[in-house]
Amino acid sequence: MPPHAPPAAPPTDAQAQSQIVNFLWAIAELLRDAFKKSENQNVILPFTVLRRLDYALEPAKKKVLELNEKLIAKGLENRRDALCRASGCAFYNTSPLNYDAILDDPAHLKRNLQHYIAGFSENVQEIFRRFKFDDVLRDLEQVGRLYAVMEKFNEKSKLNLRPGSEDNPGGLTNHQMGTVFEQLIRRFNEAINENPGEHFTPRDVIHLLVALVILLDELLAVTKGIRRTVADCAAGTGGMVSIAREEIQARNPTAKVSLFGQELNPQTWAVCRSELLLLDPAGRDADNIALGSTLSLNAHPTRRFDYQFANPPYGTEWKIDRDAVMKEAERGFYGRFGAGLPRISDSQLLFLQHMLAHMNTDTPTPEPPARRRSLRVLRTSTRPSHPCASVSVSGSWAPERCVERSPAPPIRSLTSRRPVPYC
């Protein structure tokens, strides 16, 4: 008898993630002719987030519903903290429905799904508002594709979006799911001929970037319970800050890491926030990710950060933010743009000044005070994706001291001796 073939090896992480991306990408075929290519992500991203959050709440669903009824009976209006503790997450859902139950009633699909979304805690409801999920459901129902899409997301044998844990080792960790989201967004942008480098930074690049920067922190490896803050002013789906936490805690498992960020695109902000809600049971990191333009609306004006990483827009105009940027630049080093303004066609230097203005210059080092070290800024020159990172290691650079020595100069171009022709 011929020998039996050896069993197939289980797929690697990269293969499993690729299979999920391909499956999710294939859902776009259901939307062909009913939606434009540029609209496919408006459907696939929020349903992916919804399915993942539903799985996360599944183990404690009954416990949350029972506790909610008891708290209502006692007349308690502020039930958030108690329900979050019961769910084991930074969010909860008080609707008796779940994803499977909604599919069991096709005649009332849209109504039940909206009722289910309304049962989430406010931090998750905001995510779906940013996805404009009500509009998505309306459009899917009008073209008769709502049930088909929901059913596709329920093919459990082909699509496991459950958060990875000790009880579910086959699920997807935050890192793995982040890779799936970024690969999806890259494909969406390639399909409509947008530059994928504007929206995607390879995870290997991020790991290298973070590893190089934290080597400068001499206290990190030797201080128990050390606190560190990490920020990304162009956060995207949150890959840089979440990987930074992994790398920092790999070097010092006792380190307490807080994440901050800001993102302009509502959809990628929603993806970032949903994953951070799963990553941090307290929900603080998710709350620290702001929505809006970093250049015109500084979401963390009083914060200073130990580490900052970013892949800001490269070679893009800042014309939309011009009025706010010019107004802040007039404040000199009391604002973020005291060094001057770049050409209107490239906003990257503004992001770099923003990062410099938010550096924690009070981070101590084990060196004697007399030995001073200059601020280190690590940059790469990869195009079109252009990550940069910075870390303060000694506090030897302080903008307020610069202001004391000399008044803020008039706004001038960083590429010319003449004033910037703001046009």
N, C-alpha and C positions, 0 to 999 in steps of 0.2 A: 504494500500500500504506500502511496506517496506520502511523504511527511506532511503534517498539517502546517499551514502557513502561520508564522508567528502573528500574534495579535497586533493590530495597528496601534502605534504609539499615540497616547493622548495628545491633542493639539497643544502647541505652546501658547503662551499668553498672546503673542503677536498674531498667531493664526486664529485663535478664538476671537480676538477683537476684530480681525479682518472679516471673519465670518459674520459677526454681528453687523458691522458696517455695511457689508454687501446685502444682508437681509433688509436692513432699514432702507438702504438706497433703492432696493427693488420695490419698496412700497410706493415709490414715486410713479411706478407704472400704473397703479390704480388711479392716479390723478391725471394721467395723460389726457389732453384735450379739454379737461375740465378746469385745470389750473395752468398758469404759465410756469415755465421752468423756474423762474425767479421766485415763485410762490410756494414751491414744494417744501422748502424748509419751514415755512409758516405752519405747515401741518405736521411734519415729521418730528421736529424738535419738541414742541409742547406735548405731543402724545408720548414721546420717549420719556420726558421728565415725569409726566403723569403716571405712567406705568411703573417707573422706578420708585416714586414716592408711595404709590399704593402698595407695592411689595414691602417697603420698609415698615409700613404701619400694620401690616397683616398680622404679625404674631400677637400684638397687644390690642387688637381691634375690640374684642369683647370687653376687655378690662376698661378701656377708655369709655365705651358707651355706658357701662354700668356706673362708673364714677361720675360721668356727666349727669346722669339722671339723679344721683344722690345729691350732687352739688346744686342742681336746679331746685330740687325739693327743699333744700335748706335756704334757698333764696340768695345764693352767692352769685354775683354778677361777674366778678373777676376770677375766672376759672383757669386761666391760661397756664400758670405755673404747675398747678396740680395735674392738669391733663397732659402737659409735656412730660412730667415725671412718669405718669402712667404709660405713656406711649414709648418712653425711652428715647425720644428724639426731641429736636428743637421745634417740633410742630406736631399737629394732631389733626384728626378729622372726626367730627361728631355726627356725620351722616350715617344712618344704618346701612347705606349702600356701600358696595365696593365695585371694582372694575368688572368682576365676573357677574355680579348681580345685575349691573346695568345692561350687560349684553343679553341677559336672560329675558329682557323685556324690550324687544326691538321696536314695538309700537310707540314707546315713549322714550326713545333713546336720548334725544337732545335734552328734553326736560329733566330726565333723571341725571344726566351727566352734569347739567348746570347746577342741580340741587347738590350733587356730590361735591363739586368744586366749592360751592358756598359753605360746605361743612368744614373746610380746612381752616386752620388758624390764619390770622391776617397775614403773616409773613409769607405763606404759600399763596394765598389769594392774590397778593401783589405780584407774584411771579406770573400768574396766568393773566393778570390784567396787562402786564407788559408784553406778553405774547399775543394780546388781543384775541384771546381764546374764544370769546363769544362770537366774534366775527368769523373765526375759522369754523366753528360749529354751524353757524348759519349758512355759510357757503357750502360746506360739505353736505348739509341736509338738502339744500336747494338742488344740487346736482346728483343726489342719490348715492353718495359715496361714504356716508358717515359709518354705517354698519360695517361695510367692507374694510375700512381702515381700522376700526376698533377691533374687528375680528382678527385682522392680521397681527396686531400687537398682542394678541392673546394666544399665539401659537407658542406655547411654553416649551415644546420640544426643540424649537429652532431659535427661540429668543429668550435668553435668561438675563433679565435686567435687574435681578435682585441684588441689593448691596451685599458685597462679600463680607463674611463674618465667620467666626468659629463654627456656628451652627449651619452656615451655608458656604462651605469652602468653594463651591462652584460658581458663586456669584461674582460680581464685578466690584473690585475695589474702586475707591475714588480716583486713583491714578489711572486704572484701566478704563473707567468710564470717561474720564477726561480725554483720554486718547481717542475713544470712539467719537465723542462729540467733535473734537478738533478735526478728525478725519472726515466726518460728515460735512462740517462747515467748509473744509477745503474743497470737497467734491462739489458742493453747491456752488461755490464761487467759480470753480473751473467750468462748470456747466453753463454759466452765463458770461464766460470770458472775463471774469474779474481776476485780478492778480491774487493767487492764494497766499502769497507771502505776506500780504497785508493783514491776514487774519490768522496765520498759523505759524507757530514757532516749534520746530521739532523738539520732542521731549529730550532726546539725547543732548541737544544743544543746551537746553535749560539745566540739565543735571551737571554738565560741565561748567556752565556759567556759575551756578550756585556753589559747586565744590571749590572752584578757584577763589571765590569771594570769601567764603567762611573760613578759609585758611588764614585770612588776615586777623581773625578774631582769636587772640591768644587766650582769652579768658573762657571761651566757650567750652573747651574740652576739659577744663580743670575746676569749674565752679558748679557745685551742685545746686539745682533749682534755679539756674540763671534765667533771667527774663530777657527775651529778645522780641522786637517788633519787626515785621516784614511788610513792605508795601509795593504795590505795582500800580502806577498811575495810568496804565493802559491795560487793564486787567484781562480783557478778553473772557475766556471761559475759566480763568483762575489757575491755569497750569503753573505759572511761575511761583505764585505764593504757596500753593499746596505742595509743590516739589521742594521749595525752600524749607517748609516745615519738616518734610521727610528727611532731608539731608541734615538739617540742624539736629533733629532728634536722633538720627543715626549716629551722629558724633557725640551727642550728650543726651541720653534718654530721659534725663531729669529736667531738661530745659523746658521752660514755659514760653510758648511761641504764640504771639497774637498777630493775626493777619489783617491787612487793610488794603483798600484798592478803590479804583474808580474806573468806570467803563461807560463809553458813549452809546454803544449799540444796545437797545433794549433787549433784544433776543439773547445776545451773548451774555449780557448782565444777568438775565433770568436763569440761563444755564449755570453760570458761575455760582449764583446764590443758591440754587437748588442743591448743587453738589456740596457746598460748604455747610448747608443745613444738615446733610447726612454725615459730614465729617466731624462736626463739632456739636455734641448733644446740647451744649448751652446756647448755641445759636449766635454767639457774640461775633464770630468771624463773618458770618453771613450779613449781620447788621452793619459791619464795617465796610462792606462793598457798596459804594455809592454809585448812583446813576447820573450821568451828565458829563459835560465837557470839562476835562481837567484844566484847560487853558482859561476858560471864562468863568468857571465855577469851582473854586478850590474847596473840595468837600471836607478836608481835614486841615483847616488853616492853622490850628494851634498844635498839631502833632509833629513830632520829630521821630524818625525811624532809624533803627540800627542797620537794617539792610533795605535796599531798594533795587528792584529789578524791573525792567520794562522792555518791551518791543514796540516803541512808539511809531506812529505813522512816518514813513520815510518819503521825503520829497512831496509832501502834500501841503496845500495852502492853509494858512490860518486866517484867511480873509473873513470868515464867518465870525471868528472870535476877536477880530481886530479891535473893536471899540473897547471891550473889556480888558484886553491885553495892554493896549496903549494907556488906558487909565491906570492900571496897576504899575506899568513901567514908569509912570511919572513920579511914583513914590520912591524910586531908586531902590536901594538895598533894604528899605523898609518893606518892600514887596518882594515878589519872586524874580522879577526881570530887571534887576538893577544893572546887570552887566551889559545890557543893550538888546536890541531886537534884530533878529536875522531878516533875510529877505522874505517877503510876503509869500514866496513860493515854497518855503520849507519850514515846517513847524517843529522839526526835531530838536533844534537847539533850545526852543522854549521848554520842551519837556525835560531836557537835561538841566536847565536852570531851575525848573520846578523841583527836580530831585535834589539838587544841591541845596535849595532853600529849606528842604525838609529833612536834612541829615541831622542825626543826633550827634552833636559835637561834644556831648558830655560823657560819652562812653569811656569808662576808665580802662587803662591797660596796666599790666604788671610792671611796666618800665618805670625808672625813676623820673620824677617830674622834669628834671633838667634835660632829659633826652626826648626831643620832640620829633614826631613823625608827621609827615604831610598827609593830607587827604589823598586817598587813592581812588581813582575812578577807572573801572575796567570797561573797555568798550571793544566791540568787534566791528569789523568792516564788511560783514556779509551783506550782500544785496540780493533781492529786495528786502528780505527779512533782516532787520538791523537791531538785534538786542543790545541793550547796554545795562550795566549794573554798577552800583556804587555802594561803598561801605565806609563809614567813619570809624577810624581806629584810635584816635587820640584826642579829638576836640581841638586841634591846632588851627582850625579854620572857623571863624565866627563872623557872620556878616555885620553884627552890631558893632564890633570893634572897627570894622572897615568904615562904618558910617561915622564913628567918633573921630577918626583921624582926618576925614575930609568929607565935605558935604557931597550928597549924591550928584553925580555928573548929569548933564542933560542926556536925553535918550539919543544914542548914536548907533549906527550900524556896527555889527561885529565883523563885517567884511569890508568896511570902507571907513575912511576918516571923516567922510561927510555925513550929515544927518540922513536918516532913512527917509526916502521919498515914499510916504505911505500911500502908494497907489499901485 
